[in-house]
Amino acid sequence: MATLTDAKCVVVKVGSSLLVDRRTGDLRVEWLQSLAADVAWLKSGGAKVILVSSGSIALGRAVLNLAGSNLALEQSQAAAAVGQIRLARAYEEALAPHSVTTAQVLVTLEDSADRRRYLNSRATLKTLLGLGAVPIVNENDTVATDEIRYGDNDRLAAQIAVTVGADQLILLSDVDGFYSANPTSDPSARRYDVINNVTPEIETMAGDAGSGLSKGGMKTKLMAAKVATAAGCAMAITEGSPLNPLKNLNNGASATWFTAQLDPKTARKHWIATMKPKGTLTIDAGAMCALGSGKSLLPAGLAEVGGHFGRGDPVEICGPDNASLGLGLSRYTADEAIRIKGQNTANIEKILGYPGRSALIHRDDMAF
């Protein structure tokens, strides 16, 4: 089974019931400090870390004295508005002693459905990770509707893992893995150590949410597993309530690992290869040589542009003889590509009137 020390990029999902004491509505400070120590430990080993954290509504409702198990939508959004500030500050204060910079990123599942917003999120998260920061990702519950009602942070965590190309996703839960039945009501339920494929039989075993603060259940966790593993990211469900949950997992704590058959980069290239191109980019001999050595496609190597495509759309890459070389995701629209073709990267801002990305197609976004 995988260990966290093997990972290059880890996404950790933190549920409300772990972060907030359900009796008092207060933050579990000691637990959060132990998680921060775990994050610093992972980073010291060279891993990049993203935290996808619930908790804003749970923290905000305590401040606003909103009682009851079911809040109205507008009450949940008001609680989120208050709680988001406290959640971000809590992570910042917990990670600061370890000299770890934090960043708050508010998203919804819609951000992964819209191509332009997805690319912007990917670029921002990749840049933050490259600068050594730990993004604290949370659903933007102040404007979300379905996300609040159905508690999709498990799937959101999987989407974030896919977006950044993480190789491990850890769901810190109130149970120590996936069971054949609800272990609290069925003593014969058995925990799976490893699941290589989420079959229909496995899916029928999933129950509903179990705690008063957490809205995600095993069904959403299985959906997260299917999304993550298809993109080359292994996923674990493990008990998160003890101190230092990530170190515990690395040291062999009970968990269920969902295995990925491909690494994230290979899985992404396979995904790109299945797309239908919306345009064509013909490159010169120098650019073709550069691509052959594993480099990105720069505007300087672009000779011709065909078709109508937008930013993030798949395009066919052709050599000087018009032979197809492969597919790639363009970082520019067709009109922009025409304007900057053959140009040095330093001239992009002058030509377009705004700063652009140095690569027309990044090497990670190509499939040959």
SEKE-666375 format. One record per residue (C-alpha): x, y, z; residue in one letter. Coordinates in steps of 0.5 Angstrom, whole numbers, padded with zeros to 4 digits. Example, Ala and Ser with C-alpha at 12.3 -4.5 7.8 and 13.67 -1.06 7.14 Angstrom:
<pts>
      xx      yy      zz   aa
    0025   -0009    0016    a
    0027   -0002    0014    s
</pts>
This chain:
<pts>
      xx      yy      zz   aa
    0000    0000    0000    m
    0002    0007   -0001    a
    0005    0012    0004    t
    0005    0019    0004    l
    0013    0020    0004    t
    0012    0017   -0003    d
    0008    0023   -0005    a
    0010    0029   -0010    k
    0003    0032   -0009    c
   -0002    0031   -0003    v
   -0009    0034   -0003    v
   -0012    0033    0004    v
   -0020    0033    0006    k
   -0022    0036    0013    v
   -0029    0035    0015    g
   -0033    0039    0019    s
   -0034    0034    0025    s
   -0026    0034    0026    l
   -0025    0041    0026    l
   -0030    0043    0030    v
   -0033    0041    0037    d
   -0040    0039    0035    r
   -0042    0040    0043    r
   -0039    0047    0043    t
   -0038    0049    0036    g
   -0031    0051    0038    d
   -0025    0050    0034    l
   -0021    0044    0036    r
   -0015    0048    0037    v
   -0010    0042    0039    e
   -0012    0038    0033    w
   -0011    0043    0028    l
   -0004    0044    0031    q
   -0002    0037    0030    s
   -0005    0037    0023    l
   -0001    0043    0021    a
    0005    0040    0024    a
    0004    0034    0019    d
    0003    0039    0014    v
    0010    0042    0015    a
    0013    0035    0016    w
    0010    0033    0009    l
    0013    0039    0006    k
    0020    0038    0009    s
    0020    0031    0005    g
    0019    0035   -0001    g
    0011    0034   -0002    a
    0006    0040   -0004    k
    0000    0040    0000    v
   -0007    0043   -0001    i
   -0012    0042    0004    l
   -0019    0042    0002    v
   -0023    0044    0009    s
   -0030    0044    0011    s
   -0032    0048    0017    g
   -0034    0055    0015    s
   -0041    0054    0017    i
   -0040    0050    0023    a
   -0036    0056    0026    l
   -0040    0061    0023    g
   -0047    0058    0026    r
   -0044    0058    0033    a
   -0042    0065    0033    v
   -0049    0067    0030    l
   -0052    0063    0035    n
   -0056    0059    0030    l
   -0058    0053    0033    a
   -0062    0047    0030    g
   -0059    0041    0026    s
   -0062    0044    0019    n
   -0061    0051    0017    l
   -0065    0055    0012    a
   -0060    0056    0006    l
   -0060    0063    0007    e
   -0058    0062    0014    q
   -0052    0057    0012    s
   -0050    0062    0007    q
   -0050    0067    0013    a
   -0046    0063    0017    a
   -0041    0061    0012    a
   -0039    0069    0011    a
   -0038    0069    0018    v
   -0034    0062    0019    g
   -0030    0063    0013    q
   -0026    0069    0016    i
   -0025    0065    0022    r
   -0023    0058    0018    l
   -0018    0062    0014    a
   -0015    0065    0020    r
   -0015    0059    0024    a
   -0010    0055    0019    y
   -0006    0061    0018    e
   -0004    0061    0025    e
   -0003    0054    0026    a
    0002    0054    0020    l
    0005    0060    0021    a
    0010    0057    0027    p
    0012    0052    0022    h
    0014    0058    0017    s
    0009    0055    0012    v
    0005    0061    0008    t
   -0003    0059    0007    t
   -0007    0062    0002    a
   -0015    0062    0002    q
   -0018    0059   -0005    v
   -0026    0059   -0005    l
   -0029    0055   -0011    v
   -0035    0051   -0013    t
   -0036    0045   -0017    l
   -0038    0049   -0022    e
   -0031    0052   -0023    d
   -0029    0045   -0025    s
   -0035    0045   -0031    a
   -0033    0052   -0034    d
   -0027    0051   -0038    r
   -0024    0058   -0037    r
   -0025    0058   -0030    r
   -0022    0051   -0029    y
   -0016    0053   -0033    l
   -0016    0060   -0028    n
   -0016    0055   -0022    s
   -0011    0050   -0024    r
   -0006    0056   -0026    a
   -0007    0059   -0019    t
   -0007    0053   -0015    l
    0000    0051   -0019    k
    0003    0058   -0018    t
    0001    0058   -0011    l
    0004    0051   -0010    l
    0010    0053   -0014    g
    0012    0058   -0009    l
    0011    0054   -0003    g
    0005    0056    0000    a
   -0001    0051    0002    v
   -0008    0053   -0001    p
   -0014    0052    0004    i
   -0019    0051   -0001    v
   -0026    0051    0001    n
   -0033    0051   -0002    e
   -0036    0058   -0003    n
   -0042    0057    0001    d
   -0044    0064    0001    t
   -0046    0064   -0006    v
   -0047    0056   -0007    a
   -0054    0053   -0007    t
   -0053    0045   -0008    d
   -0046    0045   -0005    e
   -0049    0047    0001    i
   -0055    0042    0001    r
   -0051    0036   -0001    y
   -0044    0037    0002    g
   -0040    0036   -0004    d
   -0033    0037   -0001    n
   -0031    0030   -0002    d
   -0032    0031   -0009    r
   -0029    0038   -0009    l
   -0023    0035   -0006    a
   -0022    0030   -0012    a
   -0023    0035   -0017    q
   -0018    0039   -0014    i
   -0013    0033   -0014    a
   -0015    0032   -0021    v
   -0014    0040   -0023    t
   -0007    0040   -0020    v
   -0005    0033   -0022    g
   -0004    0030   -0015    a
   -0002    0023   -0014    d
   -0005    0022   -0007    q
   -0012    0024   -0004    l
   -0013    0023    0003    i
   -0020    0024    0006    l
   -0020    0025    0014    l
   -0026    0022    0016    s
   -0030    0020    0022    d
   -0029    0012    0020    v
   -0023    0009    0019    d
   -0024    0006    0012    g
   -0030    0003    0007    f
   -0034   -0002    0011    y
   -0038   -0007    0007    s
   -0044   -0005    0012    a
   -0045    0001    0017    n
   -0040   -0002    0023    p
   -0044    0002    0028    t
   -0050   -0002    0027    s
   -0047   -0008    0024    d
   -0042   -0012    0028    p
   -0040   -0017    0022    s
   -0038   -0011    0018    a
   -0031   -0011    0015    r
   -0027   -0006    0013    r
   -0023   -0006    0006    y
   -0016   -0005    0006    d
   -0015   -0004   -0001    v
   -0020   -0003   -0007    i
   -0017   -0003   -0014    n
   -0024   -0002   -0017    n
   -0031    0001   -0015    v
   -0035   -0004   -0017    t
   -0043   -0004   -0017    p
   -0043   -0009   -0011    e
   -0038   -0004   -0007    i
   -0043    0002   -0009    e
   -0049   -0002   -0006    t
   -0045   -0002    0001    m
   -0045    0005    0001    a
   -0049    0009    0007    g
   -0051    0016    0008    d
   -0048    0021    0012    a
   -0047    0019    0020    g
   -0045    0026    0024    s
   -0049    0032    0025    g
   -0044    0037    0022    l
   -0041    0033    0016    s
   -0046    0032    0010    k
   -0042    0028    0006    g
   -0043    0020    0007    g
   -0040    0014    0004    m
   -0043    0015   -0003    k
   -0040    0022   -0004    t
   -0033    0019   -0002    k
   -0034    0013   -0007    l
   -0035    0018   -0012    m
   -0029    0022   -0010    a
   -0025    0015   -0011    a
   -0028    0014   -0018    k
   -0026    0021   -0020    v
   -0019    0021   -0017    a
   -0017    0014   -0019    t
   -0019    0015   -0026    a
   -0014    0021   -0026    a
   -0008    0017   -0023    g
   -0009    0019   -0016    c
   -0009    0014   -0011    a
   -0014    0016   -0005    m
   -0015    0014    0002    a
   -0020    0014    0007    i
   -0018    0014    0014    t
   -0020    0016    0022    e
   -0018    0023    0022    g
   -0020    0025    0030    s
   -0014    0023    0033    p
   -0008    0028    0033    l
   -0003    0028    0028    n
   -0008    0024    0023    p
   -0003    0024    0017    l
    0003    0021    0021    k
   -0001    0016    0023    n
   -0004    0014    0016    l
    0004    0014    0014    n
    0005    0009    0020    n
    0000    0004    0018    g
   -0006    0007    0021    a
   -0013    0003    0019    s
   -0015    0006    0012    a
   -0018    0004    0006    t
   -0014    0005    0000    w
   -0017    0006   -0007    f
   -0011    0005   -0012    t
   -0010    0008   -0019    a
   -0007    0004   -0025    q
   -0004    0010   -0028    l
    0001    0016   -0025    d
   -0003    0023   -0026    p
    0001    0025   -0032    k
    0000    0019   -0036    t
   -0007    0019   -0034    a
   -0008    0026   -0036    r
   -0005    0025   -0043    k
   -0009    0019   -0044    h
   -0015    0024   -0043    w
   -0013    0029   -0048    i
   -0011    0024   -0053    a
   -0019    0022   -0053    t
   -0021    0029   -0054    m
   -0024    0032   -0061    k
   -0019    0037   -0064    p
   -0023    0044   -0065    k
   -0017    0047   -0069    g
   -0010    0046   -0072    t
   -0003    0049   -0070    l
    0002    0048   -0075    t
    0009    0049   -0073    i
    0016    0049   -0076    d
    0022    0045   -0076    a
    0025    0048   -0070    g
    0019    0047   -0066    a
    0018    0040   -0068    m
    0025    0039   -0065    c
    0024    0042   -0059    a
    0017    0038   -0058    l
    0021    0032   -0059    g
    0026    0034   -0053    s
    0020    0035   -0048    g
    0019    0042   -0049    k
    0013    0046   -0049    s
    0010    0050   -0055    l
    0012    0057   -0056    l
    0009    0062   -0060    p
    0015    0063   -0064    a
    0015    0056   -0067    g
    0008    0057   -0069    l
    0007    0057   -0077    a
    0000    0057   -0078    e
   -0007    0057   -0075    v
   -0013    0053   -0077    g
   -0020    0053   -0074    g
   -0024    0057   -0069    h
   -0022    0055   -0062    f
   -0022    0058   -0055    g
   -0017    0058   -0049    r
   -0017    0051   -0046    g
   -0020    0047   -0052    d
   -0016    0041   -0056    p
   -0012    0043   -0062    v
   -0009    0038   -0067    e
   -0001    0040   -0067    i
    0002    0039   -0074    c
    0009    0039   -0077    g
    0012    0043   -0083    p
    0009    0037   -0087    d
    0002    0038   -0084    n
    0003    0031   -0081    a
   -0001    0030   -0075    s
    0004    0030   -0069    l
   -0001    0030   -0063    g
   -0006    0034   -0059    l
   -0005    0039   -0054    g
   -0010    0044   -0050    l
   -0009    0051   -0052    s
   -0007    0057   -0048    r
   -0010    0062   -0053    y
   -0016    0063   -0057    t
   -0015    0062   -0065    a
   -0015    0069   -0066    d
   -0010    0071   -0060    e
   -0006    0065   -0063    a
   -0006    0068   -0070    i
   -0004    0075   -0067    r
    0002    0072   -0064    i
    0005    0066   -0068    k
    0012    0067   -0070    g
    0013    0072   -0064    q
    0018    0072   -0058    n
    0015    0071   -0052    t
    0017    0078   -0049    a
    0013    0081   -0055    n
    0006    0078   -0053    i
    0004    0083   -0048    e
    0005    0089   -0053    k
    0001    0085   -0059    i
   -0005    0083   -0055    l
   -0005    0089   -0050    g
   -0005    0084   -0044    y
    0000    0079   -0041    p
    0000    0072   -0043    g
    0003    0066   -0042    r
    0009    0064   -0044    s
    0007    0057   -0047    a
    0002    0057   -0053    l
    0001    0049   -0051    i
    0005    0047   -0044    h
    0008    0040   -0045    r
    0004    0037   -0039    d
   -0002    0039   -0044    d
    0000    0035   -0050    m
   -0001    0028   -0052    a
    0003    0025   -0058    f
</pts>
